[in-house]
Amino acid sequence: MFGQTIESILGKVEGATAALVVGMDGFIIEQRTIGGEVLALEAIAAEAAGFIRHLEGTFRNLNLGTLGESHFKTDRFFLLTQRITPDYFICLVMAADGNFGRGRFELRKAKSLLEKEFVV
């Protein structure tokens, strides 16, 4: 299910390069890539997880609630994340000129599908 869901995102989002399901420990559970861009996905996953953990601690201290989604933009890429459960998130890497709104929409849809897979 993970693979099909993230492949679907890559097929629907213009500019998408990679989609990953990641644990909060930074380890990749499932990943798919498209195109010829070579990215250090393991490092991206680990750094994204660390950043999310840091932000959540800050938000908790400020009584702002739990982080659901985040996005970061560089001159070359967007990095979008969507929390699936407290222990997992999905990450989309896309070109800076890609369809950001569609990426956010597809990640929210994926969350609905994937969160059922993590329920025990």
Rosetta blueprint (number, residue, H / E / L):
1 M L
2 F H
3 G H
4 Q H
5 T H
6 I H
7 E H
8 S H
9 I H
10 L H
11 G H
12 K H
13 V L
14 E L
15 G L
16 A E
17 T E
18 A E
19 A E
20 L E
21 V E
22 V E
23 G E
24 M L
25 D L
26 G L
27 F L
28 I E
29 I E
30 E E
31 Q E
32 R E
33 T E
34 I L
35 G L
36 G L
37 E L
38 V L
39 L L
40 A L
41 L H
42 E H
43 A H
44 I H
45 A H
46 A H
47 E H
48 A H
49 A H
50 G H
51 F H
52 I H
53 R H
54 H H
55 L H
56 E H
57 G H
58 T H
59 F H
60 R H
61 N H
62 L L
63 N L
64 L L
65 G L
66 T L
67 L L
68 G L
69 E E
70 S E
71 H E
72 F E
73 K E
74 T L
75 D L
76 R L
77 F E
78 F E
79 L E
80 L E
81 T E
82 Q E
83 R E
84 I E
85 T E
86 P L
87 D L
88 Y E
89 F E
90 I E
91 C E
92 L E
93 V E
94 M E
95 A E
96 A L
97 D L
98 G L
99 N L
100 F H
101 G H
102 R H
103 G H
104 R H
105 F H
106 E H
107 L H
108 R H
109 K H
110 A H
111 K H
112 S H
113 L H
114 L H
115 E H
116 K H
117 E H
118 F H
119 V L
120 V L
